[in-house]
Each structure stands twice: as C-alpha cells, then as structure tokens.
Amino acid sequence: MKSKIQIDMDEQIIEFVKSKTDNQEFNFEDTVYKIVENVLSEQNIFAEIVDVSIQSASVEEIRKINHQYRNIDRATDVLSFPIFTKDELRNIDVNMKEVELGDIILCLEVVEKQSIEYHTGILREILYMITHGLCHLTGHDHETDEEKKEMRALEEKVLSKVGVGRVNEE
C-alpha cells in the first residue's frame, strides 16, 4: 500500500531555496515529497494518509524553542517534534487511515551558514536537514555511536535514492 503524503511546508522555505538555487528545473517540493516517501518506505510505515509539517524559524525563534524543549540555549539547524515513538510507529495498524508524523522546524540562517562551513551547498544542506528531521520523526536518534551510525546510513541511503549524493560525490 502506498501512502498519500501531505506535507505542510512553509512557503518561506520554498522561496528561500528558489532564491539560492541556480537550477530552475530542479523541483524542490517534489524532492522533499520523495524524501518523505523513501523514509516511510525504509521504515515500513504505511497508512492511507501521512502528514508532516516543515516550518521555518528565525535564529532567535529556534533558540527559544531549543531552550524551551531541550534546555539548550542556542540556535540550531533543525528541531523535530515527533508524535510517535519508534515502537509506536512499528505497531501502527496498516489499515490506519491517517498518521501525523510531527513537525520539523528549520532555521534557514543556520542551515545556510552550515552549507558554507561544510562546503555542502545550500540545496544539499537543506535536503539533508529535512531528511534528518524526518528520521527523528520516525523514531531515530543519535545519542549513541550505534544510533548515530544507523541514522546516518538511513539519511544517506534516502538522499542517494532521490539523487542527492554525498558532497564528495556531487
């Protein structure tokens, strides 16, 4: 069963990517859709409808959110707020009509700085952050070395499937 994916994406993110990308033929929204589709497939998460929210926040807004929810008083690139735990997602009834995964919040200013710092380019960096956020929404974390290794492998597998290779491969 293939899920219908509904993405509530902040228009500011779409406009930001368009303003920073030379390739006018690249369809950012389709690529994000494919990323969601691939993360769900890799995690064997199926429902008739799957919802995810991807929003943006300023440096100050994300710093406040990070402090409020994680007790870390600094800006960050991405925050994820999953609805379900990994175990809960594994036990979702395949006949379930609709599943809301949760919210991803991106700080475009931090993502842009990182794209320069890590020499990844803005497009790869923002797609990586969305993939990273989706992995969190599907129950992954990177608190231990083993978790980090598993999550990074999934992120790179998904990005590769949608044509966004590693930086040294591009």
C-alpha atoms as a printed R data frame, in Angstrom:
    type eleno elety resid chain resno      x      y       z
1   ATOM     1    CA   MET     A     1  0.000  0.000   0.000
2   ATOM     2    CA   LYS     A     2  1.369  3.386  -0.962
3   ATOM     3    CA   SER     A     3  0.576  6.285   1.351
4   ATOM     4    CA   LYS     A     4 -0.765  9.617   0.224
5   ATOM     5    CA   ILE     A     5  1.727 12.081   1.652
6   ATOM     6    CA   GLN     A     6  0.583 15.513   2.750
7   ATOM     7    CA   ILE     A     7  3.345 17.995   3.502
8   ATOM     8    CA   ASP     A     8  2.543 21.307   5.131
9   ATOM     9    CA   MET     A     9  5.639 23.257   4.102
10  ATOM    10    CA   ASP     A    10  6.299 26.868   4.973
11  ATOM    11    CA   GLU     A    11  6.287 28.948   1.778
12  ATOM    12    CA   GLN     A    12  9.334 30.797   3.140
13  ATOM    13    CA   ILE     A    13 11.395 27.596   2.795
14  ATOM    14    CA   ILE     A    14 10.343 27.142  -0.824
15  ATOM    15    CA   GLU     A    15 11.123 30.764  -1.677
16  ATOM    16    CA   PHE     A    16 14.461 30.560   0.165
17  ATOM    17    CA   VAL     A    17 15.521 27.525  -1.878
18  ATOM    18    CA   LYS     A    18 14.406 29.146  -5.151
19  ATOM    19    CA   SER     A    19 16.395 32.284  -4.332
20  ATOM    20    CA   LYS     A    20 19.549 30.267  -3.574
21  ATOM    21    CA   THR     A    21 19.386 27.738  -6.415
22  ATOM    22    CA   ASP     A    22 20.635 28.250  -9.950
23  ATOM    23    CA   ASN     A    23 18.905 25.181 -11.372
24  ATOM    24    CA   GLN     A    24 15.412 26.368 -12.294
25  ATOM    25    CA   GLU     A    25 14.464 22.865 -13.475
26  ATOM    26    CA   PHE     A    26 15.039 21.336 -10.032
27  ATOM    27    CA   ASN     A    27 11.741 20.720  -8.254
28  ATOM    28    CA   PHE     A    28 12.413 21.158  -4.541
29  ATOM    29    CA   GLU     A    29  8.884 20.260  -3.422
30  ATOM    30    CA   ASP     A    30  8.896 17.015  -5.451
31  ATOM    31    CA   THR     A    31 12.271 16.092  -3.972
32  ATOM    32    CA   VAL     A    32 11.006 16.682  -0.425
33  ATOM    33    CA   TYR     A    33  7.977 14.524  -1.229
34  ATOM    34    CA   LYS     A    34 10.295 11.746  -2.484
35  ATOM    35    CA   ILE     A    35 12.404 12.042   0.668
36  ATOM    36    CA   VAL     A    36  9.314 11.580   2.844
37  ATOM    37    CA   GLU     A    37  8.168  8.688   0.665
38  ATOM    38    CA   ASN     A    38 11.575  6.973   0.911
39  ATOM    39    CA   VAL     A    39 11.923  7.455   4.678
40  ATOM    40    CA   LEU     A    40  8.453  5.946   5.152
41  ATOM    41    CA   SER     A    41  9.264  3.041   2.850
42  ATOM    42    CA   GLU     A    42 12.608  2.343   4.529
43  ATOM    43    CA   GLN     A    43 10.862  2.328   7.908
44  ATOM    44    CA   ASN     A    44  7.899  0.228   6.708
45  ATOM    45    CA   ILE     A    45  5.459  2.916   7.764
46  ATOM    46    CA   PHE     A    46  2.226  2.725   5.838
47  ATOM    47    CA   ALA     A    47 -1.084  4.487   6.277
48  ATOM    48    CA   GLU     A    48 -3.625  5.745   3.800
49  ATOM    49    CA   ILE     A    49 -2.559  9.340   4.519
50  ATOM    50    CA   VAL     A    50  0.671 10.524   6.164
51  ATOM    51    CA   ASP     A    51  1.023 14.127   7.321
52  ATOM    52    CA   VAL     A    52  4.198 16.024   8.121
53  ATOM    53    CA   SER     A    53  4.813 19.699   8.822
54  ATOM    54    CA   ILE     A    54  8.016 21.504   7.776
55  ATOM    55    CA   GLN     A    55  8.273 25.070   9.043
56  ATOM    56    CA   SER     A    56 10.972 27.707   9.341
57  ATOM    57    CA   ALA     A    57 12.047 29.813  12.286
58  ATOM    58    CA   SER     A    58 14.427 32.716  12.759
59  ATOM    59    CA   VAL     A    59 17.655 32.308  14.738
60  ATOM    60    CA   GLU     A    60 16.011 33.854  17.798
61  ATOM    61    CA   GLU     A    61 12.836 31.763  17.452
62  ATOM    62    CA   ILE     A    62 14.697 28.468  17.131
63  ATOM    63    CA   ARG     A    63 16.982 29.405  20.025
64  ATOM    64    CA   LYS     A    64 13.922 29.967  22.222
65  ATOM    65    CA   ILE     A    65 12.295 26.711  21.099
66  ATOM    66    CA   ASN     A    66 15.549 24.813  21.644
67  ATOM    67    CA   HIS     A    67 15.826 26.291  25.138
68  ATOM    68    CA   GLN     A    68 12.193 25.612  25.997
69  ATOM    69    CA   TYR     A    69 12.081 21.988  24.830
70  ATOM    70    CA   ARG     A    70 15.695 20.813  25.115
71  ATOM    71    CA   ASN     A    71 17.097 23.208  27.727
72  ATOM    72    CA   ILE     A    72 19.840 24.204  25.265
73  ATOM    73    CA   ASP     A    73 20.120 27.970  24.995
74  ATOM    74    CA   ARG     A    74 21.472 28.343  21.461
75  ATOM    75    CA   ALA     A    75 20.236 28.344  17.900
76  ATOM    76    CA   THR     A    76 20.300 25.076  15.997
77  ATOM    77    CA   ASP     A    77 19.745 23.990  12.395
78  ATOM    78    CA   VAL     A    78 16.718 21.713  12.809
79  ATOM    79    CA   LEU     A    79 14.340 20.597  15.531
80  ATOM    80    CA   SER     A    80 11.913 17.716  15.254
81  ATOM    81    CA   PHE     A    81  8.802 17.078  17.280
82  ATOM    82    CA   PRO     A    82  7.591 13.521  16.647
83  ATOM    83    CA   ILE     A    83  4.085 12.412  17.538
84  ATOM    84    CA   PHE     A    84  5.040  8.744  17.978
85  ATOM    85    CA   THR     A    85  7.962  6.761  19.327
86  ATOM    86    CA   LYS     A    86  9.733  4.244  17.099
87  ATOM    87    CA   ASP     A    87  7.917  1.358  18.800
88  ATOM    88    CA   GLU     A    88  4.543  3.058  18.403
89  ATOM    89    CA   LEU     A    89  5.199  3.589  14.684
90  ATOM    90    CA   ARG     A    90  6.172 -0.065  14.242
91  ATOM    91    CA   ASN     A    91  2.856 -1.094  15.751
92  ATOM    92    CA   ILE     A    92  0.644  1.222  13.712
93  ATOM    93    CA   ASP     A    93 -2.245 -0.644  12.174
94  ATOM    94    CA   VAL     A    94 -1.619 -0.924   8.432
95  ATOM    95    CA   ASN     A    95 -5.285 -0.144   7.918
96  ATOM    96    CA   MET     A    96 -4.990  3.154   9.749
97  ATOM    97    CA   LYS     A    97 -6.476  5.946   7.684
98  ATOM    98    CA   GLU     A    98 -4.204  8.835   8.685
99  ATOM    99    CA   VAL     A    99 -0.923  9.196  10.572
100 ATOM   100    CA   GLU     A   100  0.558 12.532  11.583
101 ATOM   101    CA   LEU     A   101  4.327 12.147  11.986
102 ATOM   102    CA   GLY     A   102  5.004 15.514  13.613
103 ATOM   103    CA   ASP     A   103  6.766 18.788  12.980
104 ATOM   104    CA   ILE     A   104 10.173 19.759  11.617
105 ATOM   105    CA   ILE     A   105 11.426 23.289  12.234
106 ATOM   106    CA   LEU     A   106 14.343 24.586  10.160
107 ATOM   107    CA   CYS     A   107 16.423 27.657  10.823
108 ATOM   108    CA   LEU     A   108 17.322 28.727   7.301
109 ATOM   109    CA   GLU     A   109 20.022 31.126   8.502
110 ATOM   110    CA   VAL     A   110 21.849 28.374  10.403
111 ATOM   111    CA   VAL     A   111 21.402 25.906   7.540
112 ATOM   112    CA   GLU     A   112 22.863 28.440   5.118
113 ATOM   113    CA   LYS     A   113 25.880 29.083   7.374
114 ATOM   114    CA   GLN     A   114 26.475 25.346   7.668
115 ATOM   115    CA   SER     A   115 26.281 24.893   3.903
116 ATOM   116    CA   ILE     A   116 29.200 27.296   3.614
117 ATOM   117    CA   GLU     A   117 31.100 25.910   6.603
118 ATOM   118    CA   TYR     A   118 30.739 22.268   5.488
119 ATOM   119    CA   HIS     A   119 31.066 23.052   1.738
120 ATOM   120    CA   THR     A   120 27.840 21.164   1.004
121 ATOM   121    CA   GLY     A   121 25.890 23.793  -0.890
122 ATOM   122    CA   ILE     A   122 22.556 25.135   0.270
123 ATOM   123    CA   LEU     A   123 20.388 22.637  -1.598
124 ATOM   124    CA   ARG     A   124 22.141 19.551  -0.240
125 ATOM   125    CA   GLU     A   125 22.277 21.015   3.260
126 ATOM   126    CA   ILE     A   126 18.574 21.855   3.429
127 ATOM   127    CA   LEU     A   127 17.572 18.468   1.962
128 ATOM   128    CA   TYR     A   128 19.870 16.765   4.456
129 ATOM   129    CA   MET     A   129 18.275 18.695   7.343
130 ATOM   130    CA   ILE     A   130 14.782 17.723   6.176
131 ATOM   131    CA   THR     A   131 15.863 14.082   5.892
132 ATOM   132    CA   HIS     A   132 17.490 14.290   9.322
133 ATOM   133    CA   GLY     A   133 14.296 15.729  10.788
134 ATOM   134    CA   LEU     A   134 12.194 13.006   9.150
135 ATOM   135    CA   CYS     A   135 14.449 10.333  10.607
136 ATOM   136    CA   HIS     A   136 13.777 11.824  14.035
137 ATOM   137    CA   LEU     A   137 10.030 11.836  13.306
138 ATOM   138    CA   THR     A   138 10.237  8.114  12.540
139 ATOM   139    CA   GLY     A   139 11.940  7.310  15.825
140 ATOM   140    CA   HIS     A   140 15.644  7.595  15.067
141 ATOM   141    CA   ASP     A   141 18.138  9.372  17.260
142 ATOM   142    CA   HIS     A   142 21.888  9.840  17.510
143 ATOM   143    CA   GLU     A   143 22.562  9.755  21.244
144 ATOM   144    CA   THR     A   144 24.892  6.745  21.000
145 ATOM   145    CA   ASP     A   145 27.504  5.890  18.374
146 ATOM   146    CA   GLU     A   146 25.405  2.926  17.211
147 ATOM   147    CA   GLU     A   147 22.258  5.071  16.858
148 ATOM   148    CA   LYS     A   148 24.231  7.743  15.047
149 ATOM   149    CA   LYS     A   149 25.705  5.202  12.617
150 ATOM   150    CA   GLU     A   150 22.260  3.724  11.881
151 ATOM   151    CA   MET     A   151 20.651  7.145  11.413
152 ATOM   152    CA   ARG     A   152 23.426  8.470   9.165
153 ATOM   153    CA   ALA     A   153 23.239  5.356   6.985
154 ATOM   154    CA   LEU     A   154 19.479  5.827   6.572
155 ATOM   155    CA   GLU     A   155 19.884  9.537   5.784
156 ATOM   156    CA   GLU     A   156 22.491  8.901   3.108
157 ATOM   157    CA   LYS     A   157 20.525  5.979   1.628
158 ATOM   158    CA   VAL     A   158 17.417  8.146   1.273
159 ATOM   159    CA   LEU     A   159 19.327 11.125  -0.134
160 ATOM   160    CA   SER     A   160 21.079  8.874  -2.628
161 ATOM   161    CA   LYS     A   161 17.721  7.441  -3.771
162 ATOM   162    CA   VAL     A   162 16.473 10.953  -4.591
163 ATOM   163    CA   GLY     A   163 19.678 11.877  -6.421
164 ATOM   164    CA   VAL     A   164 21.412 13.882  -3.707
165 ATOM   165    CA   GLY     A   165 24.744 12.133  -3.274
166 ATOM   166    CA   ARG     A   166 27.375 12.778  -0.659
167 ATOM   167    CA   VAL     A   167 29.185 16.065  -1.025
168 ATOM   168    CA   ASN     A   168 32.352 14.465  -2.383
169 ATOM   169    CA   GLU     A   169 30.231 12.573  -4.945
170 ATOM   170    CA   GLU     A   170 28.468 15.640  -6.357
